[in-house]
Amino acid sequence: MNDVVERIAEEPSEARVVHRADVAVVGGGPAGFAAAVAAARRGVKVALLERYPYLGGLASGGMVLVLDDMCNGPEVTVRGICQEMIDRLAKHGLAVYPPEEERTNDPAAYRKWSRWGVFDFNTHYKPHPICYAAAFDPDGWKRVSNDMVREAGVHLRLHSWFSRAIVRNNRVVGVVCESKGGREAIMGDVVIDATGDLDVAASAGAPHIAGAYIVTTVFRLGGVDTDEAERFQFEEPEAFAKVDRQAKRIMAGSWDYWWLKTPLPGIVWCNCPHMIGFDGINVEDLTRADFEGRDRIYALLDFVRAQMPGFAKAYVVDVAPQTGIRQTRLLEGEYVVTKEDVANRVHFKDSVARGRDYYTPYRAMVPRDIDQLLVAGRHYSATSAAQKMSREIPPCMAMGQAAGIAAALALDSGVDVRHVDVATVQRLVRDQGGDPGDVPAANATVA
Ligand SMILES: Cc1cc2nc3c(=O)[nH]c(=O)nc-3n(C[C@H](O)[C@H](O)[C@H](O)COP(=O)(O)OP(=O)(O)OC[C@H]3O[C@@H](n4cnc5c(N)ncnc54)[C@H](O)[C@@H]3O)c2cc1C
């Protein structure tokens, strides 16, 4: 954060109460969207608030275009609303994933599928095994989420920037959003913070820590001959390695596969350049990151057009409207998930969501000290190191689905969300097609 040199007192202000819901979800990214749909399907009145004019968060506006971390070997561990999203996208021709028989470590499968980004990047050998994961289109995500919130009867308020939690006697009773129409209050008996940056819980005074990780200005290139680019990679590996190394040097920060195919022919997404030293909730840092990222992107474009087979006619389609922020504030909730928990696949009795091979306890979504608030998504209660290993879109959706169900159950049974019956949450997650992780897999460490 900037050093504060001066402060001014603001006039006391009022907000117009524009809506009363049973459950108010703040943030329409993967976690918030899943929370809202899950709660509404349990029959409660749900309001979903989002600052941007579309749903999806990093999955659409951040153009993070592969759903991964959702299988433990051949077992698919994230189902429910996440799987429903994939099925609906696939019906529109906007999601691509390998069929079961091609999820192998056969080199031919790797050649066919690796540029879709659907391999297990947690293995330390190559070729990485092809696994269950899905490449998708960002606008398709927006379309499908609109369909799903409409069908579920969620009251969606886009263009609503959360600014303040309304807290009475340590209970969150609503939120204030800034909008073109002025300050608007949305009241909720339960509030779910799905802002990714813990905006609501921090405003409510819930204990949290400051996390940080690399920041990425994701972009897409069009006009790419992907067949030629893949031929070059697999048939001229030494020449490819040399050019690819130079491209990576120009970007100064990327994963091994810096471009991946998308369901749109000739358009690739580039999960790069990665940059360090930026705080994802600091306006000046975010502004500098945009300039720095774009400089690197245009330098890369010049290079690949001149040097990389398949990229001669490439052009920038778009730089993601949302900066690629992976980690900022993290909740210090009733339980804080550690790196060892994730790495050792520690199973918790109160697991309500799964990722790849790890489990999320309900307590990691419950703040200390503040009542009637749940936290779902990438800002959940984990150490910085643990979050880096467990923050992909599918597990965030699984957390969101569990939080939505828990919120509705708390209201139905007349208890605070802190005291909800977790065994019932687990059963209801299963009823909605999800996997709460109540049954430990064979490779789990039972706590
Ligand atoms: C560059 C990058 C690459 C990644 N690669 C992958 C990948 O390949 N596969 C994968 O599965 N995951 C990947 N991830 C991780 C994944 O994208 C995120 O962890 C995931 O999207 C988190 O979901 P979320 O709903 O918790 O948060 P977000 O996606 O951040 O959604 C938060 C939502 O809340 C809204 N919001 C925030 N603040 C406010 C406010 N004050 N008022 C109103 N609304 C607000 C935002 O606009 C947004 O819609 C990547 C992340 C990044 C940044």
The ligand as an SDF file (V2000), in Angstrom:
LIG
                    3D

 53 58  0  0  0  0  0  0  0  0999 V2000
   -3.1730  -14.7160  -15.1670 C   0  0  0  0  0  0  0  0  0  0  0  0
   -3.9070  -15.8200  -14.4730 C   0  0  0  0  0  0  0  0  0  0  0  0
   -3.8480  -17.0960  -14.9970 C   0  0  0  0  0  0  0  0  0  0  0  0
   -4.5760  -18.1140  -14.3760 C   0  0  0  0  0  0  0  0  0  0  0  0
   -4.5840  -19.3600  -14.9460 N   0  0  0  0  0  0  0  0  0  0  0  0
   -5.5170  -20.2500  -14.5610 C   0  0  0  0  0  0  0  0  0  0  0  0
   -5.7870  -21.3910  -15.3540 C   0  0  0  0  0  0  0  0  0  0  0  0
   -5.1360  -21.6460  -16.3840 O   0  0  0  0  0  0  0  0  0  0  0  0
   -6.7830  -22.2230  -14.9590 N   0  0  0  0  0  0  0  0  0  0  0  0
   -7.5320  -21.9740  -13.8320 C   0  0  0  0  0  0  0  0  0  0  0  0
   -8.4570  -22.7540  -13.5590 O   0  0  0  0  0  0  0  0  0  0  0  0
   -7.2780  -20.9050  -13.0480 N   0  0  0  0  0  0  0  0  0  0  0  0
   -6.3050  -20.0250  -13.3970 C   0  0  0  0  0  0  0  0  0  0  0  0
   -6.0860  -18.8910  -12.6710 N   0  0  0  0  0  0  0  0  0  0  0  0
   -6.7650  -18.7140  -11.3610 C   0  0  0  0  0  0  0  0  0  0  0  0
   -8.2230  -18.3080  -11.4900 C   0  0  0  0  0  0  0  0  0  0  0  0
   -8.4520  -17.4950  -12.6080 O   0  0  0  0  0  0  0  0  0  0  0  0
   -8.7230  -17.5530  -10.2480 C   0  0  0  0  0  0  0  0  0  0  0  0
   -8.1720  -18.0420   -9.0660 O   0  0  0  0  0  0  0  0  0  0  0  0
  -10.2440  -17.6620  -10.1920 C   0  0  0  0  0  0  0  0  0  0  0  0
  -10.8070  -16.9670  -11.2980 O   0  0  0  0  0  0  0  0  0  0  0  0
  -10.7720  -17.1020   -8.8990 C   0  0  0  0  0  0  0  0  0  0  0  0
  -12.1660  -17.0110   -8.9510 O   0  0  0  0  0  0  0  0  0  0  0  0
  -12.9100  -16.0510   -7.9410 P   0  0  0  0  0  0  0  0  0  0  0  0
  -14.3330  -16.0890   -8.2850 O   0  0  0  0  0  0  0  0  0  0  0  0
  -12.4720  -16.3790   -6.5610 O   0  0  0  0  0  0  0  0  0  0  0  0
  -12.2780  -14.5940   -8.2320 O   0  0  0  0  0  0  0  0  0  0  0  0
  -12.2940  -13.6760   -9.5350 P   0  0  0  0  0  0  0  0  0  0  0  0
  -12.2250  -14.4890  -10.7720 O   0  0  0  0  0  0  0  0  0  0  0  0
  -11.2460  -12.6590   -9.2890 O   0  0  0  0  0  0  0  0  0  0  0  0
  -13.7400  -12.9970   -9.4690 O   0  0  0  0  0  0  0  0  0  0  0  0
  -14.0240  -11.9730   -8.5530 C   0  0  0  0  0  0  0  0  0  0  0  0
  -15.2420  -11.1980   -9.0570 C   0  0  0  0  0  0  0  0  0  0  0  0
  -15.5970  -10.2080   -8.1240 O   0  0  0  0  0  0  0  0  0  0  0  0
  -15.7670   -8.9580   -8.7850 C   0  0  0  0  0  0  0  0  0  0  0  0
  -15.3980   -7.9140   -7.8260 N   0  0  0  0  0  0  0  0  0  0  0  0
  -14.2000   -7.7080   -7.2450 C   0  0  0  0  0  0  0  0  0  0  0  0
  -14.2410   -6.6400   -6.4320 N   0  0  0  0  0  0  0  0  0  0  0  0
  -15.5020   -6.1540   -6.5070 C   0  0  0  0  0  0  0  0  0  0  0  0
  -16.1450   -5.0510   -5.9100 C   0  0  0  0  0  0  0  0  0  0  0  0
  -15.5120   -4.2380   -5.0620 N   0  0  0  0  0  0  0  0  0  0  0  0
  -17.4490   -4.8320   -6.2090 N   0  0  0  0  0  0  0  0  0  0  0  0
  -18.1250   -5.6340   -7.0700 C   0  0  0  0  0  0  0  0  0  0  0  0
  -17.5400   -6.7030   -7.6920 N   0  0  0  0  0  0  0  0  0  0  0  0
  -16.2480   -6.9510   -7.4060 C   0  0  0  0  0  0  0  0  0  0  0  0
  -14.8010   -9.0360   -9.9470 C   0  0  0  0  0  0  0  0  0  0  0  0
  -15.1260   -8.0990  -10.9660 O   0  0  0  0  0  0  0  0  0  0  0  0
  -14.9800  -10.4710  -10.3710 C   0  0  0  0  0  0  0  0  0  0  0  0
  -16.0650  -10.6550  -11.2360 O   0  0  0  0  0  0  0  0  0  0  0  0
   -5.3300  -17.8500  -13.2130 C   0  0  0  0  0  0  0  0  0  0  0  0
   -5.3530  -16.5650  -12.6820 C   0  0  0  0  0  0  0  0  0  0  0  0
   -4.6500  -15.5540  -13.3040 C   0  0  0  0  0  0  0  0  0  0  0  0
   -4.7170  -14.1720  -12.7480 C   0  0  0  0  0  0  0  0  0  0  0  0
  1  2  1  0
  2  3  1  0
  2 52  2  0
  3  4  2  0
  4  5  1  0
  4 50  1  0
  5  6  2  0
  6  7  1  0
  6 13  1  0
  7  8  2  0
  7  9  1  0
  9 10  1  0
 10 11  2  0
 10 12  1  0
 12 13  2  0
 13 14  1  0
 14 15  1  0
 14 50  1  0
 15 16  1  0
 16 17  1  0
 16 18  1  0
 18 19  1  0
 18 20  1  0
 20 21  1  0
 20 22  1  0
 22 23  1  0
 23 24  1  0
 24 25  2  0
 24 26  1  0
 24 27  1  0
 27 28  1  0
 28 29  2  0
 28 30  1  0
 28 31  1  0
 31 32  1  0
 32 33  1  0
 33 34  1  0
 33 48  1  0
 34 35  1  0
 35 36  1  0
 35 46  1  0
 36 37  1  0
 36 45  1  0
 37 38  2  0
 38 39  1  0
 39 40  1  0
 39 45  2  0
 40 41  1  0
 40 42  2  0
 42 43  1  0
 43 44  2  0
 44 45  1  0
 46 47  1  0
 46 48  1  0
 48 49  1  0
 50 51  2  0
 51 52  1  0
 52 53  1  0
M  END
$$$$
